[in-house]
Amino acid sequence: MDAKQTVMVNTFTNGILDPAEDMLGPVKDGGHILANTAPGCWGPMITPCLRGGHEVTKPVYVEGAEPGDAIAVTIHSIQVTSIATSSGNDLPVDGRFLGDPFIAVHCPGCGTMYPDTVIQGIGPEAIRCANCGEDVAPFIFTNGYTMAFSEEDQIGITLPKEQAETVAKDGKSYMNTPENSVQNPIVTFAPHDLVGVISRMRPFLGQLGTTPSKATPDSHNAGDFGSFLVGAPHDYAVTQEELHEHRTDGHMDISRVRAGATLICPVKVPGGGIYLGDMHAMQGDGEIAGHTADVAGIVHLQVHVLKGVTLKGPVLLPNEEDLPYTARPLSEKEKAAAKRLAEKWSVREPETSLPVSFIGTGPTLNDATNSGLERAARFFQVSVPEIMNRATITGSIEIGRHPGVVTVTFLAPERYLKKTGLYEQAVKQYPNA
């Protein structure tokens, strides 16, 4: 099939990223992907036929991408289309799943695995098994809210009981879920523990990446949630070695993966298989509640294949304003001051550098930090202590998701970037550096 300049995406997986499944496209190297994404987290979490905890787009094949390459994904725009959503902290319901409530749900009434469901009324008991009528939702809120948005003003506000129930009665319309989405709208639960809370919107993608080389539940394509697959009692169990080998860390929940940023993703299957979803309206560092305001939206991406750039995990080039203070490119005034200081102290070759953020993931934040440091050191063929020093004085360690996603950000020397094939992308991202 001839590669297309633009590929439109509005179809979704069943929650499993499977390299054996056909991909959409192909899209040309340098081409564009336009996607209507479905809300992540809570809607899929109360839809047992979805086996991954999310509902991400079907992957797109990128022309020329082969294992061992990387794909640079530039996010040109993200637009929220939901009018309202619900979210909050979760509590799994015992007796309704096999080992993992995100993946292997069974009906407590008839025992059906991955049962189809119907919605009967509103509230936390509204999701019913289509076979026997039993309450089958594997999660409830410990503290939840319903939030309405003013996209024009980029503001959200949490709603009182009556308004939350109004939204719940017409959930798909208020959440504006895409036509091919099968998830139950989480606003059906009508949570209203927080009322009148105002939050600024700054949408980003919680899921963006390439397809793993082994069938993997989408929300577990990372080192923290993925650790729950090790030795699990369901069909998607892996060994620790398999998790390390096959995952691509597309589920990051890093709020800096937003419009204007570029994410460089490892390629582990032919064509890469770019997928996306789990759009959030806003979030601070860490997603500490476990979830944030999941929304539907429209996303415009552009992809470029980086031949021979072999990564163990994603590398993020954030918007300059999202960089830690110490990792921002030097201004002309600062460069002049640095030159004078170098001359004073006879430093013959002061470094010229550009920012990079290596993604690290693991079961804990400490493990994730070690992962990010090791990935950066291995990629640049230097020691971990060197990366530690650079991240300390020219960067920062920032939390993407609790319990185990971080960014290791620092100013990387131009010679490192040129040697490894990232220089062109970094200069493109930071043209005034």
N, C-alpha and C positions, 0 to 999 in steps of 0.2 A: 504494500500500500504506500502511495506517495505521502511523504511528510507534509504536514500543513503548517502554515504560518501561524494560525491561531486555532486552538482546540477549546471548544466549549464543553464544560463539565457540569452536569446536574444529576448524576447517578452515583450510587453509594454502595459500599461493601456491606456485608452482613456483620461487620465488626472484626473480620479476620483479614489481615494483609497476607495474601497467599501468592507467592511468585509463580505458581502453576496456573493462576487465572489469567485470562486474556486482559491486556491493558487497553486503554483508550489511545487515540492518536494513530500514528506517531506525530509528534510536534517537531518542527525543525530546530536544530541548534540555533539559538538566538530568537526562537519563536515565543509565542505568548500563550498562556493558559488563563481562561476566564472561567471562574467557578462560582456557582451558587451553593454555598455550604450550609449544612444542617447544624443545628445546635449540638454541642457535645455533652458529655457528662450526664446530667440528671435525666434528660429525656431518654437516651439509650439505656441508662441504668434501670429504668422502670419499664423496659421493653425487652422481655426475656428472649425473644427470637433473635435479638442482636447479641452476638457472642463475644464482644470485645470491650464493652463499656463505653464506646463511642460509635459514631456513624460518620465515617470519613468518606471522602470522594474516592471513586475508583481511580487507580493509579494511571498516569499518563506516561507512555513510552517516549523517551527523548532520543531523537535520531543521533546516532554516533556514540552514545554513552555505553561504555563497557565496564565490567568489574575492574576495579583498580583506578578508574577515573573518578572525578568529582563533578557535580553539577552546581553551578552558582545560580541561586534562585533570588531574583530581585523582586521585592514586593512593591509594586507601583501604587496600589490603592487597596483599601479595605473599607467597605461600606456596610454598616449595620442595617438590616432590614426588619428586624423584630421590633414590635411596638412595646412589648413587655416580655418578661421572663420571670422565672423563680429559681432560687438557689438556696444554699445553706450547708451546714455541716450534716454529714450523713451518719446513720447507724444501720448496719446490716441486720436483717431479720433472720434469726436462726430457723433452720428447718426448710429454707426456701432455696438452697443452693448446695452445690457439691464442691466444697473446697474454696471457691472464690465467687462472691456474689456479683462481680462484674462480668463473669465469663460463663459460668455453668449453672444456670437457674433451673430449678425444677418446681413443679406445682406441688404444694403440700397436700392438695386434695387428691388428685388422680396420679401424681408422680410423673407426669409428662415432662421430659427434658425440653428446654427451649420452647415453652408453650406459646402459641399465639394468644393474644389477649383482646379483650374488649373493654371499653370505658363505660362504667355505670355510675352516673352522677358525678359528684366532685368530692374532693377530700382524699386523704391518704389511703382509703380503702376502695378507691374507685377502679383500680386496675385489676381486672378479673380474668381468670383462665377461660379461654373461649371454649374449652372442652367440658369443664365441670362447674365453672362459675366461682371458684375459690379465689379469695384475695391472694394475689401472687407476687406483688411488688417486693423485691428483695431488699429494699432500702426504705427508711423513713427519715424525716428530718429530726435532728435534736434541737436545732434552732434555724428557722428558715424565713425567707422573705420573698415577696413579689415586688418587682421593680418595673416601673414604666419609664420610657425614654423620650427625650426630646432630641432627636438627632441634629436638628438645626442648631440647637444651643449646646449640644454635646454634654447633656446633663441627664442623670437618672435620679428617680426618687422612689422610695419604698412605700407600698400602699397599705391602707387599713383593710380590715376584714371584708367589708362590703364590696369594696372595689376589687380586692383580690379574687373574690368569688365571682364577680362579673367577668373578669378575665378568664377564670377557670372554666366557665360555661362555654367559651368559644376559643379554646386554647390554641388550636392550629392557626386560626386567623390572627390572633394577637402575637403569636410567636413567628408567624409567617414562614412556617416550615416549608421547604421545597416540595414540589408535587411528588417526587419519587422517594421522599423520606418516609420511613415506616414507623418512626419513633412516636411514642405517646408523649404529648406535651406535658412537661413537668408543672406548668401552671395549673394543671388539673388538681393538684394537691392544695392549692390556694393557701400557702403558708403566709403568715403575717405577724411573726414575732417582732420584727423590726418595722416601725412605722415612721415615715417622715425623714428617713435618712437620705441625705443628698450626696451624690457621688459624681465626680467628673468622668466622662466617657473618654477612653483612649483605646480603641479596639486593637486587638492583636490575635495571632493564630496560636492556639495551644498545640495544634498538630500541624507540622509541615516537615516533609522529608521524603526519603526514598524508601522503596519497598525492601523489607528484610529478606534474606536469602532462605528463610524457613517460615512456613505459615505461622503467624504470630497475631494474637489479639492486639488490636490497634492501641488501646490504652496501656498495654504492657510492652510496647516497643521502646523501652528505656531501661536503664539499669536499676532503678528503684522499684517500680511496679513489676518489671520483668523478673525480679528476684522471687516473686510469688509463684512464678511458673516452675521453678526448680523443684522437681519431685512432686508436683501437684497431682491430685487424684483424677483430673479430667483429661480430655483428649489433647490438650495443648501443652502438656508437661514437657519440660526440657531439662537437660543437665546444665550445670553452671558453664561448662565449656561451650555448649551449643548456644546459650544465651549470649556469651561474649562474642562468639564467631558471627552470629547471624543478625543481631539487632542493629538498627541504624539510628536509634535515638531520635525518632521523629516526634515523639510525644515529650515536649519540653516544658510547656507552660511558662515560657520566658516572656515577660511583658515587653521586652525590647524587640521581639520578632513582629514588628509592625511596619506600616507603610514607610518606605524610605530605606529600610534595612535590606541587607543581602545575606542570605544564609547559604553557606557552601556545604553540600551534603555528600557523604560517601556513596559510591555506586557499588552495590553488591550483586545486582542481577542485570542482565542485558536490558538496556533502555532506561535503567534507573528506577522508573516507576514513581514519578512525583505524585504525592497525594497530600491532601490538606483537610482541615476541619477544626472543630472544637474552638470556634471563634469566641472570644470573650469581649464584653463591652468595656471592662476595666479590671485592673488588678495591681496591687503592689507586689513587692518582692515576696516570693515564697508561697503564694496561694495557701496561706496557713489554715484556712477553713476547710481545705480539701477541694473546694469548688468555688467558682465565682460566677458572674452573670453570663451564662451561656446564651448565645444569640445566633440567629441565621444571618447570612450576609453575602455580599458580592465581592469577589477578590480578583485582582488582576496581577498575574505573575509573569515574569520573563525569565527564560532559562538559557544558560550558556554552559556547554560542556568544557571541562578543564581536563584535557588529556594527560594521563600519567600522574595526576595529582591524587595520591593515595592517602586517604584519611581513615582513622579509626572511628571518628565521630564527627559531628557537625562543627563548623567554624562560623561564627557570627561576626558580621561587620555592621555594628549598630549605627543608627543615626548619631551624628556627632554630639548632639545634645544629650543623648542617653549614655554616653561614655562617662566613666568615673573621671573626676577632676584631673587626676594624675595621668590619665591615659589619653587626654585630648591632644590633638596635634598642636605643636607649638605655633604661636602667632609670629608674625614677622618681627615684632618688637622683642619677643622672647628669644627668637633665633639670633638676633643681633647681640642680645645680652649674653647668650651662651657662647657666641663666637669670641666676644671680648674676654669672657672668663676662661675659655680654653686657651687663648693666647697668653693670658696672664700666667697660667699654670703649665704652659708648654704641652698641652694636649694636642697632638698633631692631627688626629683624625676623630673629632667628635662624631658620634653616631647620627645618622639620618634614619628616622624610624616612622612607622605607621601603626595604628591600633589594630589589634586582633583579639577576638574572644573565642577561646576554645571551650566547647561544651564538655562537661564531665558529668557522668551519672553513676549511681551506685545505690546500695540499700540504705546508706546513711549519707548525711552531708559531708562527713569526713571522707567516706569512700568516694563520693562524687568529686570532692576537691582533689584527692589523689589521682582519680581518673583523668581529670582535666589537665593536671600538671604533667602526668606521664604522657598523655596524648601530645601535648605541646612539645615536650622534650624529645619524644621519639620522632615527631614530624620534622623538627628543626635539627635533629641529630646533635643535641646538646644534653647537659645533665639536668636532672630535676632540680637540684639546688640553684642552678642558674635561673631556671624559670621562676622558682620561688622568689629569688631576689628581684627579678624584673617585675613580677606581679606585685611585689611589696612597694617598690619605689616608683614604678611607672604604671601602675594599674590597680587592680582590686579583685577580690573574690566576691561574687554576688550570687545570691540565691535565686534560682529560677523557680524551683518547686521544692517544698518540703514534702517528703523526707530526703530526696537525693538527686537534685539537679542543680548544677552551679555553672557559672561562667568564670573562666580564668582569663582575665583581660590584662593586656600589657602592651607597651610599645615595642614592636618587633623591628629589629634592624632591617633596613632595606636589603642588605646582602642576604639575610635569611629568606626574605620573601621572594627575591629574585631566584634564589637557588631552588626553591620548592614550588614555584609556579603560581604564587598568590599575589605577586607584586602588582600585576595589571589590574586585578579586581580591587586591591586595596587603594591604589591610586584613583581608580574610577569612583570609589566610595568616598574618598577624602581628597578631592582635587586641589584643595587649598593648603594641604599639608606641606 
